[in-house]
């Protein structure tokens, strides 16, 4: 791994503005930005159709979470024997993340990138949260839904992301000890939060 | 059971060749474990007697229950370990290995002790009578005292498989079969220990395999090895293990439930010998079922990869070949069951009445065998293409959803034969449901390919 590149990994609550902050950071440092784009990379890496990755993207559904992706009557218990198991798909996605990180500096949003790149030397892991009112407002505008609906999605979105992250990584989603910096974007607003993070990143990496 | 190969090969190499290459190791492993049970039963039947066979059959549900707890830790933790190894996270994987040892020690001992205390009521509940319970008790006392060894052995075997030693796991399985086969006659005939001898042989064989597993995992050069500080239970590992292991646990518990129903029905309508007859038939036919399961495991990576790459012609070819193979295997089971049931039963016992009952039951049970190869292969096909829910549903139709009501209803009309009829009837209905679901899935595939073509 080449030390001249660096990576910013952003974990975020649904509707906290993590995506926008990541994008602004990428523009500021003039590095690549991957959020949903990662799924294209993963599809390329595996040679599989993209919709398999979309189906499993950042959540473990109830049935899958419970029965996971294996029928115990007909399996040996190694999820990698089936290339389409959620675990195999996650592995392809992780390879794609590692490859992208070795080719240039970049910002990754979600998908356990911080865990996948835990041995990467120049890595900063950030978690963005926000007050519920702000998240609901942002979600209802972005998705064109009512505020009640938005609140429901925000809560269930957190649960899905947590169960996904906690299953694949060895850490706990949203817990301060998992990250280098946890910040509530409601306090300073998106723009100033981004500037604050820029400062933090520049200091840590001597940019 | 599969060595690391370049995955691209799965998308280009001849499907028949791939299937053979992936299925054969799995089939060997499956055959070994079913031979193990068969050998045990043969020695007990020939060496101890007909009632001992019935006593042994009464213990099946309890063995299933023990396996349910064992697989909860075994499958749960080894899956977790696979995921971490897939991420090159050796530190966490090692920690999981240590937790597997501790969890098995705890759970294995607890399960053994608790069931030992309530052994008699449990055995009566599982279908034992005053005639069969001495055998069942003799056997289970030893097995339960050694339960912690059994759990540890099975748990570490799953761990071996996940840690990239599928051959190691296979050798351990074969080792137990060989040792058991050697010790059984010595203990039963030589020392005159009766049914207890078979139990001692089982536990001793597993203990030796366990020593060998410890030897492998103690090697410091291994990526995963025993070391200090990994044994303390970690909440996250335990919770995740149980969450993943819950579904195999429930499935095995269902199997336990069904065998209880069968044993109770057989005992009520046909007496102790009928239970023994089922024990014999079960041991013989299990061999064919296990071979099909091995074949199905070989199909998974091939069908899964090609479905992911949307090479539908190759996906369907894999399914076709697997169905052909499975049908050939189960048809062999059908032929054996119809043409030489007495010969098979005679291997287990010299009691003419028991032979009559077993061969009568076997003739009925195998009636639908030629079609269940298709049912099992298709069930597994859904699993291969990522539809685990459908796959689990189809497995349950054959082994629980249709079987349980049939087991309860049919004996009212046909007596003892009702129990035997319930099994092929359930096979038949499940196969029809499977065929319908496969038909619907095929229509969806066609629709998709037309859409993509335009």
Interface residues (C-beta under 8 A of the other chain):
Chain A: X46 X47 X48 X49 X52 X63 X64 X65 X66 X67 X68 X69 X70 X71 X72 X73 X74 X75 X76 X77 X78 X79 X80 X81 X82 X83 X84 X85 X87 X88 X90 X91 X94 X115 X116 X118 X166 X167 X168 X170 X172
Chain B: X1 X2 X7 X8 X10 X11 X26 X71 X74 X75 X78 X79 X82 X83 X84 X86 X87 X89 X91 X92 X158 X161 X162 X236 X240 X243 X244 X246 X247 X248 X251 X252 X293 X296 X297 X300 X301 X304 X305 X307 X308 X309 X310 X376 X379 X380 X383 X384 X385 X386 X388 X389 X391 X392 X395 X399
